[in-house]
Amino acid sequence: DIIGILDRGPQFDFVPVTRFREWEREVLAPVLGDRATWETVMGINQQRQRETDGDIEDAQTIRQTLQHKLSTLGLDPDTRVCWIQNRVLAAWISDAIPGFGGKGASTQRGTTAHLKNMVKVGVLPELQIPFDAWPHRGSNRHRGFMWNESKRTDDTNVQVIGMDGEGVIRVIP
């Protein structure tokens, strides 16, 4: 059935609008079948592109914020490998991008979920989640993200950025 649909080609006139014009003409339009469905799909595609553009802008803001905050703590953001605890990231990012993680008690969880998605799609390559928590053992384990994971070796002293009992963000020895 699908081969017949593809062989028949598009059954309506349209001007391809994506950068994959040949695929749009030879596969997408025939499968969609009519102009109304094609317009709906193209509208959804454009909306998702705008959302991605927003994520790229947010990623740039997050990157600049983390670089600044790490520098403020005396760490070189270009070379230093750091484990940044989730609650630190939530505090820093919510200051830089109000509403990024949602509102109320779920701010940290929302920030973490959004960051995980950004990391998965590759817009924040400096952040990775190689482990559930860091350090591997001990009572000071916390969930978070690794900054500059690609620069970590077996000999790397990973700096932990955490929040003490009084809410002060600092390097944890």
C-alpha positions in Angstrom: 0.0 0.0 0.0 2.7 2.5 1.0 4.6 1.9 -2.3 1.5 2.7 -4.2 1.0 5.9 -2.3 4.6 6.9 -2.9 4.4 6.0 -6.6 1.3 8.0 -7.1 3.0 11.1 -5.7 1.3 14.2 -4.2 -2.3 14.7 -5.0 -2.3 18.4 -4.4 -0.3 21.5 -5.4 2.1 22.9 -2.9 5.5 24.6 -2.6 7.9 22.7 -0.3 8.9 24.8 2.7 11.4 22.6 4.6 15.1 22.2 3.9 14.3 18.6 2.9 12.3 19.6 -0.2 12.8 16.4 -2.2 11.7 14.3 0.8 8.8 16.6 1.4 7.7 16.3 -2.3 8.4 12.6 -2.7 7.4 11.1 0.7 5.7 13.5 3.0 3.1 15.0 0.7 2.0 11.7 -0.8 1.6 10.1 2.6 -0.3 13.1 4.0 -2.7 12.9 1.1 -4.3 16.4 1.1 -3.4 20.1 1.4 -5.3 20.6 4.7 -3.3 17.8 6.4 0.0 19.1 4.9 -0.7 22.6 6.2 -1.5 21.2 9.7 1.8 19.3 9.7 3.8 22.2 8.4 2.3 24.4 11.1 3.3 22.0 13.8 6.7 21.7 12.3 7.2 25.5 12.4 5.9 25.7 16.0 8.5 23.1 17.0 11.2 24.9 15.2 10.3 28.1 17.2 10.4 26.1 20.4 13.8 24.7 19.6 15.0 28.2 18.8 13.8 29.2 22.3 15.7 26.3 23.8 18.9 27.4 21.9 18.5 30.9 23.4 17.9 29.4 26.9 20.9 27.2 26.4 23.1 30.2 25.6 21.8 32.0 28.7 22.3 28.9 30.9 25.9 28.4 29.5 26.8 32.1 30.2 25.2 32.0 33.7 27.1 28.8 34.7 30.4 30.1 33.3 29.9 33.3 35.3 28.9 31.6 38.5 31.8 29.1 38.3 34.2 31.9 37.7 32.7 33.7 40.7 33.6 30.6 42.8 37.2 30.8 41.6 36.8 27.9 39.1 37.9 28.1 35.4 34.7 27.2 33.5 36.7 26.3 30.4 38.9 23.7 32.0 37.5 22.7 35.4 35.3 19.6 35.8 32.5 20.2 38.3 29.5 18.3 39.7 26.8 20.9 40.1 24.0 19.8 42.4 20.5 20.1 41.1 19.4 22.6 43.7 22.3 24.8 42.8 21.4 24.6 39.1 17.8 25.4 39.9 18.8 28.5 42.0 21.2 29.8 39.4 19.0 29.2 36.3 15.8 30.5 37.9 17.6 33.7 38.6 18.8 33.9 35.0 15.6 32.7 33.3 12.5 33.3 35.5 10.0 30.6 35.1 12.4 28.2 33.5 11.7 25.3 35.8 8.1 26.1 36.6 6.7 27.6 39.8 6.3 26.7 43.4 7.8 23.5 45.0 8.4 21.8 41.7 10.9 24.4 40.4 13.9 22.2 41.1 12.3 19.1 39.5 11.0 21.2 36.5 14.5 22.7 36.0 16.1 19.3 36.2 13.7 17.8 33.7 14.1 20.6 31.2 17.9 20.5 31.5 17.9 16.8 31.0 16.0 17.3 27.7 18.3 20.0 26.6 21.3 17.8 27.3 19.8 14.9 25.4 19.2 17.0 22.3 22.7 18.4 22.5 22.1 22.1 23.0 24.2 22.1 26.2 27.2 19.9 25.5 29.1 21.2 28.6 26.5 19.5 30.9 26.2 15.7 31.1 24.6 13.2 33.5 27.1 10.4 33.6 26.0 9.2 37.1 22.8 9.3 39.2 24.7 11.1 42.0 28.2 12.3 42.9 30.4 11.4 44.6 30.0 7.7 44.1 30.2 6.9 47.8 29.7 8.7 51.1 27.0 10.8 52.9 27.5 13.8 50.7 26.0 12.3 47.5 23.7 14.5 45.5 21.9 14.4 42.2 23.2 16.9 39.6 25.0 17.4 36.3 28.6 17.2 35.4 30.1 20.4 33.9 32.9 19.6 31.3 32.4 15.8 31.6 34.4 15.4 28.3 37.5 16.7 30.1 37.3 14.3 33.0 39.9 11.6 33.3 40.5 9.0 36.0 42.9 11.5 37.7 40.6 14.5 37.6 39.7 16.1 40.9 36.0 16.8 40.3 34.9 19.9 42.2 31.4 19.6 43.8 29.3 22.7 43.8 26.6 22.5 46.5 24.5 24.4 48.9 25.2 24.3 52.6 22.5 24.2 55.3 22.2 28.0 55.3 21.5 28.1 51.5 25.0 29.4 50.6 26.3 28.0 47.3 30.0 27.0 47.5 32.6 24.5 46.5 32.2 21.5 48.7 35.6 20.0 49.8 
